[in-house]
Amino acid sequence: MIILDGKAVSEKILNTIQKRVEKLQTVPHLAVILVGNDAASKIYVNNKKKAAEKVGIKSTIIEYDTSLTEEELLAKIKELNSDRNVTGILVQLPLPEHINKNNIITAISPKKDVDGFHPENCGKLLSGMEPYFYPATPQGILMLLDEYKIPIEGKNAVVIGRSNIVGKPMAQMLLKRNATVTMCHSYTQNLDEIIKTADIVISAAGKKIVRCKMVKKNSVVIDVGIFRDSNGKLTGDVDFDFVSPSCGFITPVPGGVGPMTIASLMYNASKVYL
């Protein structure tokens, strides 16, 4: 069993991005909007800022309290869309309940949508066209598999979770790489039997769902979930201690998909469409 070291691979990718940015005529400038005082969101935003600084991308964090209206946020996005000095825009989710996230995502220019969430980018991915940006977490997972030279073409892949952020784009990106993909979710019956058929399992369910004897021998298990258990310990969707002996490859939590998401986001932020 080999542990897929997302932290080490992300460092390698960030170093490559740094060299790429040094050769650009235009310095990429990422604007990150944070609304409210959510502690986890603040940590994520600061991690993104540190990564941007590491690779030479200018980053600006624009903070608002929860009294911000949707109209005010839309006006700010319109201003950033028009600002040629800003090459990427990211609105940290979740947003306060009174702000419609879909309206905000749609307002961002698809050419500055480094999260890859805009309907134009999603639609291009679905139709087999090349989007301006791929969503960071699925793209980071593929980067990790490629670094370890794990084949995707012709393999049976099971994706657990159908979110717009991970599950749906992950399935499309695996299809694009010629995998045979099965999507599972909270209504899927006989999940155990489906997982047993998988050469690659990618779980983004947000709860402990992949357990002992569910995975095929020598399969690849990617754990996207990250949350705290009843003891306050960081854990993921996969019961690592019991599942790992059966795997060929597995990601840890933390240190697996998380760092790859940041590296993938910096890869997106280093693209300049002017």
Helices and strands as residue ranges (DSSP letters): E 2-3, H 6-22, E 29-35, H 39-55, E 58-64, H 70-82, E 88-91, H 101-107, H 119-126, H 136-147, E 156-160, H 167-176, E 180-184, H 191-195, E 200-203, E 219-223, E 227-228, E 234-235, H 240-243, G 244-246, E 247-250, H 257-269
